[in-house]
Amino acid sequence: MIDYGPDLFKGTAGYYSRYRPLYPSSLVRFLVNKFSLNGEGRLLDLGCGTGQLALRFNDWFEEIIGVDTEPEMIDEAIRLSNVNRVQNVRWLHGKAEEKSSDWGSFRLILIAKAFHWMDRESVLEILYKSSDDKSGVAIIDNYNEKQEPLLWQLKVNEIVKRWLGNERRAGNTTYTPPMERFEDTVAKSSFINVERQVLPSYSYTWTVDSIIGNLYSTSRASKRLFGENLERFENELRSALFDIDSTGVFTEELSVSVITAFKVK
């Protein structure tokens, strides 16, 4: 397990809650049907970020627990739950390895765009022990291996690499992607009936501001990594994007991948 240090997402929470694309309603409907949710039991969102996905389930559970290793993310999640007047949610700062002894058991466990940062095998066993009978886990991502990057996305990546280097920055080191597919990792765990579903794609509209804001929400291109070069980087990126399309508006087809698995006693 790589230790990326405590600053992996430092300074990103505000951009995360404002600029990260929200998951579509089709994901909520899929999980409600797949796990026969009926308003009972408890939900755990592990690696919850600023909590937007967890908050979408407030009518489907008696209690929601969100856990994240970045204190700024938890602070933003608390703010958003207060703004939305969601009262059946608690936010915890820490890791599964630290919190599982007293967080109880759950009807459903979500991990959305966070599994790659975790000690996956150990976390799955912790989650299995934390699951109610016949409950399960859902690992969610936007990654679509068949989708080619668009021209504007290639340009963004090119400019980021020019300023930050070819290796993807991550906390106090560089990012190492998992060698094994997530569904294969889950299949080796105690969970059963592992399936991977790709939901229908949907169109998402970006502006120059939201592209830059989304970049600042990531571990690879958070503001602090640019140091005194931030303004020059942003000016170059804005200019390049407007050169590609003078309207500064770009569309992308997003798809959601969901790996589900169940616990049966």
DRENLUM-733010 format. One line per field, with one value per residue (C-alpha): residue number from 0; x negated, y negated, z. Coordinates in steps of 0.1 Angstrom, whole numbers, always signed. Last residue first. Example, Ala and Ser with C-alpha at 12.3 -4.5 7.8 and 13.67 -1.06 7.14 Angstrom:
k	c(1_0)
X	c(-137_-123)
Y	c(+11_+45)
Z	c(+71_+78)
// end
This chain:
k	c(264_263_262_261_260_259_258_257_256_255_254_253_252_251_250_249_248_247_246_245_244_243_242_241_240_239_238_237_236_235_234_233_232_231_230_229_228_227_226_225_224_223_222_221_220_219_218_217_216_215_214_213_212_211_210_209_208_207_206_205_204_203_202_201_200_199_198_197_196_195_194_193_192_191_190_189_188_187_186_185_184_183_182_181_180_179_178_177_176_175_174_173_172_171_170_169_168_167_166_165_164_163_162_161_160_159_158_157_156_155_154_153_152_151_150_149_148_147_146_145_144_143_142_141_140_139_138_137_136_135_134_133_132_131_130_129_128_127_126_125_124_123_122_121_120_119_118_117_116_115_114_113_112_111_110_109_108_107_106_105_104_103_102_101_100_99_98_97_96_95_94_93_92_91_90_89_88_87_86_85_84_83_82_81_80_79_78_77_76_75_74_73_72_71_70_69_68_67_66_65_64_63_62_61_60_59_58_57_56_55_54_53_52_51_50_49_48_47_46_45_44_43_42_41_40_39_38_37_36_35_34_33_32_31_30_29_28_27_26_25_24_23_22_21_20_19_18_17_16_15_14_13_12_11_10_9_8_7_6_5_4_3_2_1_0)
X	c(+247_+249_+229_+233_+213_+217_+193_+208_+194_+209_+208_+200_+203_+185_+195_+174_+182_+155_+174_+142_+136_+101_+84_+106_+92_+56_+61_+77_+49_+21_+37_+42_+6_-7_+15_+4_-33_-41_-32_-17_-12_+8_+36_+45_+35_+29_+49_+80_+104_+82_+87_+125_+122_+102_+127_+156_+141_+135_+171_+182_+214_+222_+241_+252_+240_+262_+250_+220_+226_+199_+210_+197_+221_+201_+182_+155_+128_+111_+141_+136_+101_+112_+140_+114_+92_+57_+25_+38_+25_-7_-3_-34_-48_-40_-3_+3_-14_-9_-43_-49_-58_-38_-38_-42_-22_+8_+5_+6_+34_+56_+48_+58_+90_+98_+93_+115_+101_+111_+138_+134_+119_+148_+140_+168_+164_+185_+178_+210_+210_+236_+263_+277_+267_+256_+221_+193_+175_+175_+164_+133_+125_+129_+107_+78_+79_+82_+56_+72_+65_+78_+112_+119_+140_+172_+170_+206_+216_+252_+273_+246_+231_+216_+192_+173_+145_+146_+132_+94_+90_+118_+98_+103_+126_+162_+194_+228_+261_+298_+302_+302_+311_+297_+275_+266_+257_+236_+217_+210_+197_+174_+159_+155_+137_+114_+106_+93_+93_+130_+160_+197_+223_+259_+288_+324_+318_+335_+346_+310_+297_+287_+268_+243_+235_+228_+207_+177_+154_+171_+141_+163_+200_+217_+255_+278_+309_+345_+357_+367_+336_+339_+301_+302_+334_+322_+287_+300_+323_+295_+272_+300_+302_+269_+237_+227_+198_+171_+170_+186_+181_+146_+135_+143_+126_+94_+70_+54_+64_+33_+20_+18_-8_-5_-15_-15_+0)
Y	c(+154_+138_+107_+91_+76_+47_+31_-1_-19_-53_-68_-103_-117_-150_-185_-217_-254_-281_-297_-302_-265_-251_-285_-292_-260_-270_-306_-293_-267_-293_-318_-291_-279_-315_-322_-291_-294_-307_-273_-250_-220_-242_-246_-209_-193_-156_-153_-167_-195_-221_-202_-204_-242_-245_-225_-243_-278_-268_-255_-219_-203_-167_-142_-109_-73_-44_-25_-2_+28_+50_+80_+99_+124_+130_+109_+127_+112_+126_+115_+79_+78_+92_+66_+39_+48_+56_+35_+6_-28_-42_-79_-100_-111_-134_-138_-124_-139_-121_-116_-136_-168_-195_-225_-207_-178_-200_-216_-182_-169_-199_-196_-160_-168_-195_-171_-144_-113_-80_-60_-22_-21_-40_-54_-72_-52_-34_-5_+9_+31_+54_+65_+100_+101_+67_+55_+44_+77_+75_+39_+48_+77_+53_+27_+52_+62_+27_+9_-23_-51_-32_-26_-63_-71_-62_-36_-29_-4_+8_+22_+13_+24_+5_-24_-15_+9_-3_-38_-34_-7_-23_-55_-89_-119_-110_-126_-118_-118_-116_-154_-166_-202_-208_-237_-217_-186_-209_-225_-191_-177_-208_-202_-165_-173_-197_-169_-147_-109_-105_-87_-93_-76_-77_-68_-56_-50_-56_-92_-104_-87_-117_-130_-101_-112_-148_-140_-163_-134_-102_-80_-53_-61_-39_-35_-23_-3_-9_-33_-6_+3_+35_+37_+37_+16_-13_-10_-14_-42_-62_-56_-66_-99_-109_-113_-149_-163_-177_-215_-230_-203_-194_-230_-238_-205_-208_-226_-194_-164_-142_-163_-136_-114_-93_-61_-33_+0)
Z	c(+56_+22_+14_-20_-48_-72_-96_-111_-142_-150_-184_-195_-230_-232_-243_-246_-242_-244_-273_-292_-294_-297_-294_-264_-248_-255_-241_-209_-204_-210_-186_-160_-161_-160_-129_-111_-117_-82_-67_-93_-69_-45_-70_-72_-104_-98_-66_-83_-74_-91_-124_-119_-114_-147_-167_-149_-158_-195_-197_-196_-207_-198_-221_-207_-211_-202_-172_-173_-150_-134_-114_-83_-69_-37_-12_+8_-14_-45_-67_-53_-67_-100_-102_-95_-124_-113_-118_-98_-109_-93_-86_-78_-44_-15_-24_-59_-90_-123_-140_-171_-153_-135_-160_-193_-180_-172_-207_-225_-203_-210_-248_-248_-230_-256_-285_-269_-251_-266_-248_-247_-212_-197_-163_-145_-113_-87_-63_-48_-17_-3_+20_+23_+60_+72_+62_+85_+84_+46_+48_+68_+44_+14_+31_+35_-1_-14_+6_-7_-32_-62_-44_-43_-74_-55_-28_-15_+13_+16_+45_+70_+103_+132_+130_+162_+152_+115_+122_+120_+93_+74_+73_+90_+93_+100_+87_+101_+82_+92_+94_+58_+58_+23_+35_+66_+45_+23_+52_+68_+35_+32_+66_+58_+25_+44_+69_+41_+50_+43_+59_+53_+75_+65_+87_+83_+46_+13_+17_+25_-6_-27_+3_-1_-36_-27_+3_+0_-5_+5_+6_+22_+18_+44_+43_+72_+75_+62_+36_+11_-8_-29_-34_-73_-75_-52_-67_-103_-94_-77_-107_-132_-113_-128_-108_-102_-123_-100_-102_-70_-44_-56_-61_-24_-13_-33_-8_+4_-16_-12_+17_+44_+27_-4_+15_-11_+0)
// end
